[in-house]
Amino acid sequence: MWDSNIHFLEAEAHFVAELVAARAGAIEAVRAAIRRRELEIIRSHGYGREPFVILMRRVAAELAPHGAREALATAVERIAAHFLERDCALLPDVEPTLSELAARHHLTLFTKGQPREQLRKLERSGLRRHFSHVEVPPEKDEAAYRRLVEAAALDRSRAFMIGNSPRSDINPALRAGLRAVFIPHPHTWELEHEEVDLADERVTVIAKFRTLREIF
């Protein structure tokens, strides 16, 4: 519904530039350190902006040359402040599409991350009124979808998960017995990439969010 990953990509780019300028390592080495720490932070702190800030602080502390530590710490806090304050813009046609769909269907929002962060983003967007059920689990795996089916009383044969992430939206929903609409997006986080079985008749692939009005 919104392109939040672009903010992560931009924050990471600024962070990497600061580390390289401080001679904390070449671009490849810095990015490798980020990827190494990424899974560690996810396991301990989950997904979201605040965990990513913790990631930047830890990588800076790990790589910063002795004489550049204070300057890098200041740069990280500057990047973090801008990153945490940014609002996510809705993708094209999201609001009118949800408004139309909510008039004839029950809509559920199922998104992982930090509950406070995700719910604040939802309220700021003005979209909360369109959803009859909202959940923010720490992870969106098959077990989480099965719990959702029970909590929201979903009919598996008629319920569709709509999203851009193969790893968190499409594949676990299919394994839980749901149907899916896959909307590929160029800024999907690399850790969310997986192969999708496009031959599965339960999967529909579309290019534009507004196409949902024609499907449903």
Buried (B, 14 or more C-beta within 10 A) or exposed (E): BBBBBBBBEBBBEBBBBBBBEBEBBEEEEBBEBBEEBBEEBBEEBBBBBBBBBBBBBBBBEEBBEEEBBEBBBEBBBEBBEEBBEEEBEBBEBBBEBBEBBBEEBEBBBBBBBBBEBBBEBBEEBEBEEBBEBBBBBBEBBBEBBBEBBEEBEBEBEEBBBBBBBBBBBBBBBBEBBBBBBBBEBEEBBEBBEEEBEEEEEBBBEBEEBBBBBEEB
